[in-house]
Structure formats: C-alpha cells, structure tokens
Amino acid sequence: MFKGWFRLLAFTVFVVLLFPLQAYPSIGLRCVDILVPAEIRPYMEALRGMERLFPSIRPHIIDRESPDKLKELIKRSPCEAVVALGINGVTIAADVKDKLKVYSFILYPEKYKYILGTFDCGISLNVSPLKIITSLSEYFSNRKVGIIYSDSSIDYYVEDILARSKDAGLLMKQIRLSSFDEFNKRFDNFLTNVDVVLIIPDPVFSSEKIIRWVIKKCAFLKRGVVGFNRFFIRSGAVAAFVVDYEETGRLTAELLKDLLLKGKCSSRGPSVHFIMNKRVYRYLFGHEP
C-alpha cells in the first residue's frame, strides 16, 4: 500500500517539476516576426537580448525591402506575433491585424498615440523623470541644473522632470530653443545662471555637430553637460544616461512572453545606466564625484 502511495507521489512531483520546463521552452520556440530598421549596433544588440527568450525569432531588415513588401510579408506570415523596433517598424506593422503586436525603441511614444494604439504594449526610449532626478540629485544636489530642448510637443516631459525636481530639492530651470539662431541669441545668458546643462533629446539636439558645439562652449565656461548616450561621454560631457540596448531587447521579449502567456502586457521604459565622466567632473568641480 505504502509503495503505491510513494509511486503516486513520485509521479506527481515529476509532473509538477517537468511541466514548467516543457512550457517555458514552448514559448521561446513560438514564431515571432521582428521588424528591424537597419543593421546598426543598437538594433543588433536588442535582437541578441530578444533571442535569450525567443531563439526562433525571424528578423526582417527594413532598409533592405520596400515597406509595402514587408507589410504583405508580415500579413502572410504564419507567426502569431510581431515586434516592431523604431518608428519605421511601427509604421509598417500598424495596419497588420489579427496578430499580437509589441513595439520597442520609440522615443516619446505619447507623440504617436494614434498609431501605437494598434499595439498591445511596448517599450519607449524615454528615460523616466524619476531616474533623471534620482541620478542628478546624487551628483549635483548643490548645483543649479538647466534643461535645454527644442520640441514643444515634449513640454509635458520636461514639466514632469521639473515637478519632480522640486520634490527632491534640486534646483532646476528650463529653456526651449526652437532654432539654432535662437540658440545663439539666448543660450549665453542661460548659462550664466546654471552649473550643469541637461540636454533633452529631440530633433535639434540630435545633431552631433550641435552637441559638440554645446559641450565645448559649456566646457570653456566650466559648465557641465549631461546627455543621453555614449557619444556625449566621448565628446566631453560630464555624465550621460545610456540605454542598455541588449537588456532593453530582453525586456521587450519579456513583454511578448506576458502577451503570449497571459493575453496582456504593460508598457514600460528601457534599461538605463547613468554614467559619470570622472575626468571631466574633476576638471569642472575640483573634486571626485
């Protein structure tokens, strides 16, 4: 009698332990189409991150095919899900129906509410205002920080950062410069009242030429610049918020896994590291960060 119960118990434990091991790989082997804007480092690293959970993903490089051809290919694909990277990928996948859809690598998704409304969820490239304030407060709590940007459609984002700065006791002010001419007229006066300049990424401040010019001008006046990728660090910024592309790809795959398993998922931000340029910090402020 006891042998029979023991065998039943052993079999039950075996099934309970085995089921998750079988169920999880079955998710990873599901067919998923990935729309990739181009074969450049950020997207390739994101693909590596996604492959950790979905080794059988099918990438389609957008700059190799016409958008219409890719759209038809995705519609006819046997895959039940599609992931769109960047606004180019989102534009192609927007009209695709009867598939689970996740977006990723979209900066300021609030600007694309209409088109992103056709997706189940996704990951933006926005660094959260809380992350910004927490990081700046750690290293520049006794400094005046000025925010510069050009795009009025992201006023809400800047206002959120400013509101959180008050709660954290961080002194911040902002200026919106809609053109390079306006920049020349107003930026010098703005610099007299701040110690550190936080550049918010947008169409004007995506130009490497302008970024280098701003960093050099600030360095001459011993003002620090905080940016949003490694290019800022290489160009002499005092710090930068850097997106971990591979980890953000893995997070994208996690959203897709939730969607496949639970039928729903929740949008979120990217994985971000705050990197200090200690050499520049010492030059500007005369001590270690």
N, C-alpha and C positions, 0 to 999 in steps of 0.2 A: 504493500500500500504506500509506504513512505517513498519507495523507489519511483512509483508512478507520479506522486506529487513533485518529487525532485526533478524528474524529467520534464514535467509540465512547466515548472518554474524556470528551469534552464532554457527551455524553448521560448518562453515569454520574454525573458531577459535578452535572448539572442535577437528576437524580432524587434524589440524596442530599440536596441543598440544599432541594429542593421538599418532600420528604416531611414533615419536621418542621413546615414552615409549614402544611401541609394537616392534619396530625394534631392539632396543638395547638388550632386553632380548632374542630375537630370535638368536642373535649372540652368547650370552652366553650359549644357550642350544644346540648349534651345537656340533656334535660328534667329539671329538678330542682324539687321542691316544697319550700318553706320555711315552716315554722310559726313565726309571729311573735306573741309575746304581746300586744303593743299598739303603736300608732304613737307611740312616745316616742323621744327622741333616741338613747339607746344602741343600740336595735334598728335604727333607721333608718340610723345610721352603719355598723352591722355589715352591713346589706344593701348599702350602697354599696361596702363592701370586698369583699363576695362577688361583686358584679356586675363587678368588674375581671377575674375569671377566668371567670365564668358569666353573661354578659349576658342569657341567656334564662331566668333563674330565675323561678319562679312563687310569689310571696309570698301567704300566707293569714293574715290578721289574726285572731287567736284571739278577741279580745273583741268581734268583730262577729258571730260564729256560735256555735252550740252545739257543745260538744266532740264529741258523738256525730255531728253532721252533718259536722264536719270530718274525723273519723276515717273515715267512709264515703267522703268525697270523696277522701282520700289513698289509700285502698284501691283505689278505682276509677280513680285517675289513671293515665294512660299513662306517667308519669315512672318511671324505674327507680330513682331515689334521692330521699330526703327528708332535710332538715336541720331539726332541732328546736332552737329557741332557748328557753332558760329551762325551768324545771321544768314549766310548763304545756304547752309544746310537747312535751317528753319524754313526759309522761303520755299525750298523745293518740297519739303515734307508737309507743309501746311495744308495742301489740298488732298493729301493722301488720307483716305477714310478706311474704317474697319481694321485699323491696326493700333496697337499700343504705341504711344509716342512719348519720347523723353527728349528734352533739349539740354544743351550744355554750352558753356563758353559764350554766354550772352552778357554783354555789358549793359547795365541799366535796362533790364527786361521790362520795367514799367513803361518804357517808351514804345514797346511792341506788344501791348496788351491784346490788341485785336488778333494778331497772327499767333501769339503764344497761347491764346485761348483755345486753340485746336489741339494743344498738347496736354498730356496728363499731369506732367510736372517737369521740373528741370533744375539746373544749377546755373546761377549767374556768376559773373566775374566780379561783382561788386564786393569790395572789402566792407564788412559790416561797420557801421559807425561806432558800435561798441568796441570792436577790435581796434579801430583807429584811435579812439580816445584812451583806451587802456594802454596802448603801446606808447603814445605820445606822452601820457602822464608819467610813465615810468622813467623817461629820459629827459623830458623837457618841462617838468612841472613848474619850474620857476622861470620859464621863458614865455615870451609872447609869440603865439603862433598865428601866422596869416595864411588863409586859404585863397588860392587863385584858381579860377576856372573861366570858361568862356560860354558854355552852353546853358541857356536859360531853362531848357527842359529838365535839367537836373538840379534846379533850385531846391526841390524837396529833399534831395540827398544831402546837400550842403547844410540846409537848415536843420536836418536831423543831427548832423555832426555838431553843429553849434549848440543845439539844445542840450546834447549830452555833455558837451564841454563845460557848461555851466554847472551841471550836477557834479562834475568831477573837480571843479575848482580850477580848470585850465583856462588861461586867458587866450581867447581866440577872436579873430575878426576875419571878414572875407571881402574879396573884391572880384567882381565879374568883369572880365576884359574881353569884349566881343570881337576884337580885331587886333592885329599886330600894331597898327597905328595908335589905337587906344592904349595898347600896352606901353608904347614908348612915352606917351603923354602922362600916364598915371602911375606906372609901376615904381618909379624912383621915389615918389612921395610915400607910397605904400610901404616901401622898405624901411623908411625912417622910423616906423612905429612897430616893427616886428623884429624878432630874433631868428625865427625859423619860418620858412615858407613851405606849405604843404600844397603840392600841385595835384589837382584832381584830374584824372584822365578824361579827355574829351577831344573833339576834332582839332582844336587849335593846339592843345598840349599833347598831341600825339606825334608831332614833328620832332625828329631828333635834333635838327638844326636849332629850333627854338628852345628845346630843353637844354642843350649845351650852352646856348647864349644866356639863359636864365641862371644856370648854375655858375657860370663864370662871373656874371655880374654880381650875384649874391656872395660868391667867394671873395671878390675884391672888397666888398663892404663887410666881410666877416659875418655873413648871414648864412644859415644852413638851409639846405633844400631837402625835403622828404618827398620821394616819388613812389612809383607803383610798379617797378620791375627792375631787373638786374642792370639794365642799361643805365639807370640813374646812378647806381653804385659805381659802375665803371667810369662814369663821366664826372664823378666827384661829389655826388650828393652825400649828405651826412647819414641818411638812412633810406630804406625803401621797404614797401610792402610787396612781397614777392609770392606769386601764386605757385604752389606746388602742382604742376600740371599732371604728373603721373597720379598723385594722390587724388586730385580732382576727377581724373578719369575713373579711378576706383570708386569714388563716391557716386559718380554718375551710374556706374554699374550697380551699386547698392540700391539706388532709386529704382532702376529697372527690375532688380530682383524683387523688391517690395511690390512693384506693379504686377509682376507675373504671379507672385505667391498670394498676395492679398487683394489684388484688384484695385489698389490705390497707392499713391505715393505723395510725399510732401516736398515742395521746392525748398532749396536751401542755397547757401553761398559756397564759395570754393574753399579749399585748404590754403591757408596763407601763413607765411612766415614774415616776421619783422626783422630785417637785417640792418645792423649798425655798421657804419664805416668808421671804425675806431680812429684811424689816422686823421680823417677829416674832423671828427669830433674833437680830438686833442688840439688840432690847429685852431678851431673856432672858439673853443671854450677853455682851453688851457689845462684840462684835466681829463682823466679817464672817464668813460661813460659809466 
